[in-house]
Amino acid sequence: MVGKKLAVVGTGYVGLVAGACFAKIGHDVICVDIDADRIEILQKGGIPIYEPGLETLVHEGVAAGRLKFTTKIADAAPCDAAFIAVGTPPRKSDGAADLSFVYDCARELAAILKPGAVIVDKSTVPVGTGDTVERIVRKTRPDVPIYVASNPEFLREGSAIIDFLEPDRIVIGCSDKAAEDILAAVYAPLVDKGHRLIKTKRRSAELIKYASNAFLATKITFVNEMADLCEAVDADIAEVALGMGTDSRIGPQFLQAGPGYGGSCFPKDTLALVRTAQEFGVSLRIVEQTVTANNARKRRMAQKVRHILHGNVEGKKIAVLGLTFKADTDDMRASPSIPMIELLQNAGAKVHAYDPEGIEQAKMVLTDVTYHLDPYQCAQDADAVIIMTDWESIRHIDLAKLASVMRSHVLIDLRRVYPPEEAAKHGFTIETIGRTGLEPSPISEFEPHFMHSDLNVHTRQAEEQTA
């Protein structure tokens, strides 16, 4: 196969991963970003974001001469296809996606691309965005055939590279056969390995991403509400999820109860989908309630902490272990830890926090937090420890050592990391998700290491497949 010449505009999570992976499968890729500092970092061999395996992949692409970085969009002129991977943040006024970056990018690309090239929306955009981009292209270069297509991404932070190179499906939405042929050639190395290519209308492709994320967000919210019911009726959500997830019609993915979904996609995309539906006069009540319920859940988790501390956290030291919205990423966007910490601070708590990768990002959104690079140091003399993110370093904490450094043995495990019976043996009063809490055992057996039960292993495997 002769590789295509590709441009990727935007070097965030989606753009940088896509660019590195396109180079990996044999294409010549130029990544463009207006952020000169970010491009300088990349040109010097640094990686501005944390994603497992990305640094190695980028270095391989650069060494092979197939991956380059620039601030000049004119360098994309010779490309067969230019992928727009810029941000589409929600507008503060109404939650709709802010498409100004997409439109500016389309305008600049239309001015310099060669005839027959394709502009590809890889950013998550509302239905009809491709039509607007096409109008921008026609106005900018009315006599030059430049095509517009949609190619949504389905990458999970923390496992983005394998998701790109071993995808469940590849979706391309085109209105022109020429654009379809170019994108089919771009993805041919993956299709040749047996991965499915789905060709749709451009508007269908735009909606597929939003519909997928809204459905998954709804599934998470459903299991979280079932967890609340389990606590009320003395059931265990892990057992309920296991019984549900073994039904092939449901599956185990996204049935791990927790403090609410966060990240760059679910909060933004559910709001944007609701706004799109409103514009077209359609009611999406399930998605609307999902958004409302998830926001309420994040606040409810802080109330859970206050409840176990007898309604008063003023002056107490609370250690928060894990800040990012999920493990294996440094992404703090819409992380449940943010409202948790802010509400505790408003109630007078002194918050200390540990995260192996997210501290620098956390400093941009949280104030008056004392950060630590060691979980035991973070928990020193703490009145309570809250597990917010299930990093491996947190999963393998020595409970005996943790208990030995704390002032009060209160453990609020919002990720179900530790079997409650084991935590109780180490003297902890434990509050968790989806089951009733446990008081410490009468005889504490301080065992530094323990094995997870089969049930916890099952839920961990399911959790690893989440976004």
C-alpha positions as CSV (number, residue, x, y, z in Angstrom):
1,M,0.0,0.0,0.0
2,V,1.2,3.5,-0.9
3,G,0.6,5.7,2.1
4,K,-1.5,8.9,1.9
5,K,-0.4,12.4,2.8
6,L,-2.4,13.4,5.8
7,A,-2.8,16.5,8.0
8,V,-4.2,16.5,11.5
9,V,-5.2,19.9,12.9
10,G,-5.1,20.0,16.7
11,T,-2.7,18.0,18.9
12,G,-4.9,17.3,21.9
13,Y,-6.0,13.8,22.9
14,V,-7.7,13.0,19.7
15,G,-5.4,14.7,17.2
16,L,-2.1,13.6,18.7
17,V,-3.2,10.0,19.0
18,A,-4.7,10.0,15.5
19,G,-1.6,11.5,14.0
20,A,0.7,9.0,15.7
21,C,-1.5,6.1,14.8
22,F,-1.9,7.2,11.1
23,A,1.9,7.3,10.9
24,K,2.1,3.9,12.5
25,I,-0.1,2.3,9.8
26,G,2.1,3.8,7.0
27,H,0.9,7.3,6.2
28,D,2.9,10.6,6.1
29,V,1.4,12.8,8.7
30,I,1.8,16.5,9.5
31,C,0.2,17.6,12.8
32,V,-0.7,21.3,13.0
33,D,-1.5,23.4,16.1
34,I,-1.6,27.1,16.7
35,D,-0.2,26.5,20.2
36,A,3.5,27.2,19.6
37,D,4.6,26.0,23.0
38,R,2.9,22.6,22.5
39,I,4.4,22.2,19.0
40,E,7.9,23.1,20.4
41,I,7.5,20.4,23.1
42,L,6.6,17.8,20.4
43,Q,9.4,18.9,18.1
44,K,11.8,18.4,21.0
45,G,10.5,14.9,21.7
46,G,8.2,15.8,24.6
47,I,4.6,14.7,25.0
48,P,2.2,17.4,26.3
49,I,-0.5,14.9,27.5
50,Y,-0.4,11.7,29.4
51,E,-1.6,8.6,27.4
52,P,-0.1,5.2,27.9
53,G,2.1,4.2,25.0
54,L,1.8,7.5,23.2
55,E,5.3,8.7,23.8
56,T,6.8,5.6,22.2
57,L,4.5,5.8,19.2
58,V,5.2,9.4,18.6
59,H,9.0,8.9,18.8
60,E,8.7,5.9,16.4
61,G,6.7,8.0,13.9
62,V,9.2,10.9,14.0
63,A,12.2,8.6,13.7
64,A,10.7,6.9,10.6
65,G,10.1,10.3,9.0
66,R,6.4,9.8,8.8
67,L,5.3,12.2,11.6
68,K,6.0,15.9,11.8
69,F,4.7,18.9,13.8
70,T,4.2,22.5,12.7
71,T,2.3,25.7,13.6
72,K,1.8,26.6,9.9
73,I,-1.4,25.4,8.4
74,A,0.1,26.0,4.9
75,D,2.3,23.0,5.5
76,A,-0.9,20.9,5.1
77,A,-1.4,22.0,1.4
78,P,-0.1,18.8,-0.3
79,C,-2.4,16.5,1.8
80,D,-4.9,14.1,0.5
81,A,-7.0,14.4,3.6
82,A,-7.0,17.0,6.5
83,F,-8.5,15.9,9.7
84,I,-10.0,18.5,12.0
85,A,-9.4,17.5,15.6
86,V,-9.9,20.8,17.5
87,G,-11.9,21.4,20.6
88,T,-15.7,21.8,20.6
89,P,-16.3,22.9,24.2
90,P,-19.9,23.5,25.4
91,R,-21.0,27.1,25.3
92,K,-21.7,28.5,28.8
93,S,-25.0,30.1,27.6
94,D,-26.8,26.9,26.5
95,G,-24.5,23.9,26.5
96,A,-24.4,23.7,22.7
97,A,-21.1,22.8,21.1
98,D,-18.9,25.8,20.3
99,L,-17.9,25.2,16.7
100,S,-15.9,28.4,16.1
101,F,-12.6,26.5,16.1
102,V,-13.9,23.9,13.6
103,Y,-15.2,26.6,11.3
104,D,-12.0,28.7,11.5
105,C,-10.0,25.6,10.7
106,A,-12.2,24.7,7.8
107,R,-11.8,28.1,6.3
108,E,-8.0,28.0,6.6
109,L,-7.8,24.5,5.1
110,A,-10.1,25.4,2.2
111,A,-7.8,28.2,1.2
112,I,-4.7,26.0,0.8
113,L,-5.6,22.4,0.1
114,K,-5.1,20.9,-3.3
115,P,-8.0,20.0,-5.6
116,G,-9.6,16.7,-4.7
117,A,-8.6,16.8,-1.1
118,V,-10.9,15.9,1.8
119,I,-11.6,17.9,4.9
120,V,-12.6,15.5,7.6
121,D,-14.4,16.4,10.8
122,K,-12.9,14.2,13.5
123,S,-13.9,16.5,16.3
124,T,-17.2,15.6,17.8
125,V,-19.7,17.9,16.1
126,P,-23.5,18.2,16.0
127,V,-25.6,17.0,13.1
128,G,-25.3,19.3,10.2
129,T,-21.9,20.7,10.9
130,G,-20.5,19.0,7.8
131,D,-23.1,20.9,5.7
132,T,-21.9,24.2,7.2
133,V,-18.3,23.3,6.6
134,E,-19.1,22.5,3.0
135,R,-20.7,25.9,2.6
136,I,-17.5,27.5,4.0
137,V,-15.4,25.5,1.6
138,R,-17.5,26.5,-1.4
139,K,-17.5,30.1,-0.4
140,T,-13.7,30.1,0.1
141,R,-12.8,28.1,-3.0
142,P,-15.9,28.1,-5.3
143,D,-14.1,26.6,-8.3
144,V,-12.0,23.9,-6.6
145,P,-13.3,20.5,-5.7
146,I,-12.6,20.0,-2.0
147,Y,-14.8,17.4,-0.3
148,V,-16.1,17.3,3.3
149,A,-16.6,14.1,5.3
150,S,-17.2,13.0,8.9
151,N,-15.0,10.4,10.7
152,P,-15.9,10.3,14.4
153,E,-13.4,9.0,16.9
154,F,-14.2,6.4,19.5
155,L,-11.1,6.5,21.7
156,R,-11.1,5.9,25.4
157,E,-8.6,7.9,27.3
158,G,-6.1,5.5,28.9
159,S,-6.5,3.0,26.0
160,A,-6.7,5.3,23.0
161,I,-3.9,3.7,21.0
162,I,-5.3,0.2,21.1
163,D,-8.8,1.6,20.4
164,F,-7.4,3.3,17.2
165,L,-5.3,0.4,16.0
166,E,-7.8,-2.3,17.0
167,P,-11.2,-0.6,16.6
168,D,-14.6,-2.1,17.1
169,R,-15.6,-0.2,14.0
170,I,-14.5,2.7,11.8
171,V,-17.2,5.1,10.7
172,I,-16.9,7.4,7.7
173,G,-19.8,9.6,6.5
174,C,-19.4,11.0,3.0
175,S,-21.6,12.7,0.4
176,D,-19.1,12.1,-2.4
177,K,-17.7,8.9,-3.8
178,A,-14.3,10.5,-4.2
179,A,-14.1,11.4,-0.5
180,E,-15.3,7.9,0.4
181,D,-12.6,6.3,-1.7
182,I,-9.8,8.5,-0.1
183,L,-10.9,7.6,3.4
184,A,-11.3,3.9,2.6
185,A,-7.7,4.0,1.4
186,V,-6.6,5.8,4.6
187,Y,-8.1,3.0,6.7
188,A,-7.3,0.1,4.4
189,P,-4.4,-1.1,6.6
190,L,-6.9,-1.6,9.5
191,V,-9.7,-3.0,7.3
192,D,-7.2,-5.5,5.8
193,K,-6.7,-6.8,9.4
194,G,-10.4,-7.5,9.7
195,H,-11.7,-4.4,11.3
196,R,-15.1,-3.2,10.1
197,L,-15.5,-0.1,8.0
198,I,-19.0,1.4,8.2
199,K,-20.0,3.8,5.4
200,T,-22.9,6.2,6.1
201,K,-24.4,9.4,5.2
202,R,-22.4,12.3,6.6
203,R,-25.2,13.3,9.0
204,S,-25.6,9.8,10.3
205,A,-21.9,9.6,11.1
206,E,-22.1,12.9,13.0
207,L,-25.0,11.5,15.1
208,I,-23.4,8.1,15.7
209,K,-20.8,9.5,18.1
210,Y,-23.3,11.6,20.1
211,A,-25.8,8.7,20.3
212,S,-23.1,6.3,21.4
213,N,-21.8,8.5,24.2
214,A,-25.3,9.4,25.4
215,F,-26.2,5.7,25.6
216,L,-23.1,4.9,27.6
217,A,-23.6,7.8,29.9
218,T,-27.2,6.6,30.4
219,K,-26.0,3.1,31.3
220,I,-23.5,4.5,33.8
221,T,-26.2,6.7,35.4
222,F,-28.6,3.7,35.5
223,V,-26.2,1.5,37.4
224,N,-25.4,4.4,39.8
225,E,-29.0,4.8,40.6
226,M,-29.3,1.0,41.1
227,A,-26.3,1.3,43.5
228,D,-28.3,3.8,45.6
229,L,-31.2,1.3,45.7
230,C,-28.9,-1.5,46.7
231,E,-27.8,0.6,49.7
232,A,-31.4,1.1,50.7
233,V,-32.5,-2.5,50.4
234,D,-29.2,-4.2,51.6
235,A,-28.2,-5.6,48.3
236,D,-24.8,-5.4,46.6
237,I,-24.5,-3.6,43.3
238,A,-21.5,-5.7,42.2
239,E,-23.7,-8.8,42.4
240,V,-26.6,-7.1,40.6
241,A,-24.2,-5.8,37.9
242,L,-22.8,-9.3,37.5
243,G,-26.2,-10.8,37.1
244,M,-27.2,-8.1,34.6
245,G,-23.9,-8.0,32.7
246,T,-23.9,-11.8,31.9
247,D,-27.0,-11.2,29.8
248,S,-25.6,-10.9,26.3
249,R,-28.2,-8.2,25.5
250,I,-26.8,-6.0,28.2
251,G,-23.1,-6.9,28.6
252,P,-20.8,-6.1,31.5
253,Q,-19.3,-2.8,30.2
254,F,-20.2,0.4,31.9
255,L,-21.9,-1.4,34.8
256,Q,-19.3,-0.3,37.4
257,A,-21.0,2.0,39.9
258,G,-19.0,5.0,40.9
259,P,-19.2,8.7,41.8
260,G,-20.5,9.8,38.4
261,Y,-19.1,10.1,34.9
262,G,-16.7,12.8,33.8
263,G,-14.0,13.4,31.2
264,S,-14.0,15.3,27.9
265,C,-16.8,13.5,26.1
266,F,-19.8,12.3,28.1
267,P,-20.6,15.6,29.9
268,K,-20.1,17.7,26.8
269,D,-21.7,15.4,24.3
270,T,-24.9,14.7,26.3
271,L,-25.5,18.4,26.7
272,A,-24.8,19.1,23.0
273,L,-27.1,16.2,21.9
274,V,-29.9,17.6,24.1
275,R,-29.4,21.1,22.6
276,T,-29.4,19.7,19.0
277,A,-32.7,17.8,19.7
278,Q,-34.3,21.0,21.1
279,E,-33.3,22.9,17.9
280,F,-35.0,20.2,15.8
281,G,-38.1,20.1,18.1
282,V,-37.4,16.6,19.4
283,S,-37.6,15.6,23.1
284,L,-34.7,13.5,24.5
285,R,-36.1,13.1,28.1
286,I,-33.9,10.1,28.9
287,V,-30.7,12.0,28.0
288,E,-31.9,15.1,29.8
289,Q,-32.5,13.1,33.0
290,T,-29.1,11.5,32.6
291,V,-27.4,14.8,32.7
292,T,-29.4,16.0,35.7
293,A,-28.9,12.7,37.6
294,N,-25.2,12.7,37.0
295,N,-24.7,16.2,38.2
296,A,-26.8,15.5,41.3
297,R,-24.8,12.3,42.0
298,K,-21.5,14.2,42.2
299,R,-23.0,16.4,44.9
300,R,-24.5,13.4,46.7
301,M,-21.1,11.8,47.0
302,A,-19.9,14.8,49.1
303,Q,-23.0,14.4,51.3
304,K,-22.0,10.7,51.8
305,V,-18.7,11.8,53.1
306,R,-20.3,14.3,55.5
307,H,-22.7,11.7,56.7
308,I,-20.1,9.2,57.7
309,L,-18.3,12.0,59.5
310,H,-21.5,12.7,61.5
311,G,-22.4,15.7,59.4
312,N,-19.4,17.8,60.3
313,V,-16.1,18.1,58.3
314,E,-15.1,21.6,59.6
315,G,-11.4,21.6,60.4
316,K,-11.0,17.9,59.5
317,K,-8.2,16.7,57.2
318,I,-9.6,14.8,54.3
319,A,-7.3,12.9,52.0
320,V,-8.5,12.4,48.4
321,L,-6.7,9.6,46.6
322,G,-7.2,10.1,42.8
323,L,-8.1,13.3,41.1
324,T,-8.5,12.5,37.3
325,F,-11.9,11.4,36.1
326,K,-10.5,7.9,35.5
327,A,-7.3,6.1,35.8
328,D,-4.5,6.2,33.1
329,T,-5.1,9.8,32.1
330,D,-4.2,13.2,33.4
331,D,-7.5,14.6,32.3
332,M,-9.4,16.6,34.9
333,R,-12.2,17.8,32.8
334,A,-15.6,17.3,34.6
335,S,-13.9,15.0,37.1
336,P,-16.1,14.0,40.0
337,S,-13.2,14.9,42.3
338,I,-13.8,18.6,41.5
339,P,-17.2,19.1,43.0
340,M,-16.3,16.7,45.8
341,I,-13.3,18.8,46.9
342,E,-15.1,22.1,46.4
343,L,-18.1,21.1,48.5
344,L,-15.8,19.7,51.3
345,Q,-13.8,22.9,51.3
346,N,-17.0,25.0,51.5
347,A,-17.9,22.9,54.6
348,G,-14.6,23.8,56.2
349,A,-12.5,20.7,55.4
350,K,-8.8,20.8,54.8
351,V,-8.2,18.8,51.6
352,H,-5.0,17.0,50.8
353,A,-4.8,15.1,47.5
354,Y,-2.7,12.5,45.7
355,D,-2.7,11.5,42.0
356,P,0.1,9.9,40.0
357,E,-0.5,12.0,36.8
358,G,-3.1,14.6,37.3
359,I,-1.7,17.1,39.8
360,E,-0.6,19.7,37.3
361,Q,-4.0,19.7,35.6
362,A,-5.7,19.7,39.0
363,K,-3.9,22.9,40.0
364,M,-5.5,24.7,37.1
365,V,-9.1,24.0,38.4
366,L,-8.7,23.6,42.2
367,T,-7.4,26.0,44.8
368,D,-6.3,25.6,48.5
369,V,-5.5,21.9,48.1
370,T,-2.3,20.4,49.4
371,Y,-0.9,18.0,46.8
372,H,1.3,15.0,47.5
373,L,3.2,12.5,45.3
374,D,2.8,9.7,47.8
375,P,-0.5,8.4,49.0
376,Y,0.7,7.6,52.6
377,Q,2.0,11.1,53.0
378,C,-1.3,12.4,51.7
379,A,-3.1,10.3,54.3
380,Q,-0.8,11.3,57.2
381,D,-3.0,12.3,60.2
382,A,-6.2,12.3,58.0
383,D,-9.6,12.0,59.5
384,A,-10.9,10.2,56.4
385,V,-9.6,8.9,53.1
386,I,-11.7,9.1,50.0
387,I,-10.9,6.9,47.0
388,M,-11.9,8.9,43.9
389,T,-9.9,7.3,41.1
390,D,-8.8,3.6,40.9
391,W,-5.2,4.0,39.7
392,E,-3.1,0.9,40.1
393,S,-1.0,2.7,42.7
394,I,-4.2,3.2,44.7
395,R,-5.5,-0.3,44.2
396,H,-2.3,-1.7,45.6
397,I,-2.1,0.4,48.7
398,D,-1.0,-1.4,51.9
399,L,-4.1,-1.1,54.1
400,A,-2.1,-1.8,57.2
401,K,0.3,1.0,56.4
402,L,-2.5,3.3,55.5
403,A,-4.2,2.7,58.8
404,S,-1.0,3.3,60.7
405,V,-0.6,6.9,59.4
406,M,-4.2,8.1,59.7
407,R,-5.7,9.8,62.7
408,S,-9.1,8.3,62.3
409,H,-9.7,5.0,60.3
410,V,-12.5,6.2,58.0
411,L,-12.3,4.9,54.4
412,I,-14.8,6.1,51.8
413,D,-14.3,3.9,48.8
414,L,-16.2,5.4,45.9
415,R,-14.6,3.1,43.3
416,R,-15.1,-0.2,45.2
417,V,-11.3,-0.8,45.2
418,Y,-11.1,-2.7,48.4
419,P,-13.3,-5.7,49.6
420,P,-15.1,-4.1,52.6
421,E,-14.5,-7.1,54.8
422,E,-10.7,-6.8,54.3
423,A,-10.8,-3.1,55.1
424,A,-12.8,-3.8,58.2
425,K,-10.1,-6.3,59.4
426,H,-7.6,-3.5,59.2
427,G,-9.6,-1.4,61.6
428,F,-11.4,0.8,59.0
429,T,-15.0,2.0,59.2
430,I,-15.7,1.7,55.4
431,E,-18.4,3.4,53.3
432,T,-18.6,2.3,49.7
433,I,-20.9,2.4,46.7
434,G,-23.9,0.1,46.2
435,R,-23.8,-1.8,49.5
436,T,-24.1,-1.0,53.2
437,G,-21.0,0.1,55.0
438,L,-19.0,-1.9,57.6
439,E,-17.7,-1.1,61.0
440,P,-14.2,-2.4,62.0
441,S,-13.9,-6.0,63.0
442,P,-13.6,-6.6,66.7
443,I,-10.2,-8.2,66.1
444,S,-8.1,-6.3,63.5
445,E,-5.8,-8.5,61.5
446,F,-3.2,-6.2,59.9
447,E,-2.4,-8.0,56.7
448,P,-0.3,-5.9,54.3
449,H,-1.5,-7.6,51.2
450,F,-4.7,-9.3,50.1
451,M,-6.3,-10.8,47.0
452,H,-9.4,-9.4,45.4
453,S,-12.4,-11.6,45.3
454,D,-13.6,-13.2,42.0
455,L,-16.4,-10.7,42.0
456,N,-14.1,-7.7,42.2
457,V,-11.9,-9.1,39.5
458,H,-15.0,-9.4,37.3
459,T,-16.0,-5.8,37.9
460,R,-12.5,-4.6,37.3
461,Q,-12.3,-6.4,33.9
462,A,-15.6,-4.7,33.0
463,E,-14.4,-1.4,34.2
464,E,-11.2,-1.6,32.0
465,Q,-13.5,-1.5,29.0
466,T,-15.1,1.8,29.9
467,A,-14.4,5.2,28.4
